[in-house]
Amino acid sequence: MTHLLIMNMFLRTKNRKAISAVLTTLIILVASVVLGTGVVLYGTSLFQTGAQSSGVTAQGAHVWVNATSGISPTYVWGAAEVRNSGEKILSVDQISVRGSQIPFANWYYDSNPTRVTTANFQSQLNFTGTATTAYIAAHPGVTSGMMQSYAAAAPNGCAISSTQFYINEFGLLSTNPAMCFTQASGPISLKPGDRVVVYFQVPTGIFTTVDAGSQSSVAIYAGSVGAPQSITVESKS
């Protein structure tokens, strides 16, 4: 009897160990499946986040330097057409010329989709100096292409304001909608596919008249997205 009891005890012990091994194996398998599923879901989430790319496309960049003061006061201006080519809302927050950042107060832009049409966005950007009503009156015949202040008058669809201007080629001298360039106070927000035309005044000291014809760069960024463009500094007299 004693031998039977001892054998039964050993048998029970072995059964418990066998059951414990099975449970351990099951736990390991379940844990592996859970961890594997988590890794797959995390990887899928990263892939989806990465798939929603950010990007800005800049085109038509110009920088103009006046060679004389015959038409307008000394100026250095630039312009560019920018499109949100990605899948996320972003904000154009930096314009740099020759490595120097242009302050927001020097930006003038129009991002209204009813005015920034495909035709306007693909137009050749032009600049022949800012012009007020008084300046035009003192210079007969100086109208075409001039950037007109809104302080005295404005084309249809644009408000009268001294912090805005328009360009005759957009609206007054073409069948395209008039574009209303408003002074910026901060970054320009663009939804995916949105476009903006920006004119910016370059601070003094970065260019002089002798820079006309030289190579330079215009860099436009929206956060970490963007790149510099090589341009030729143009002369406007």
Disulfide bonds with the S-S distance in Angstrom:
Cys158-Cys180 1.89
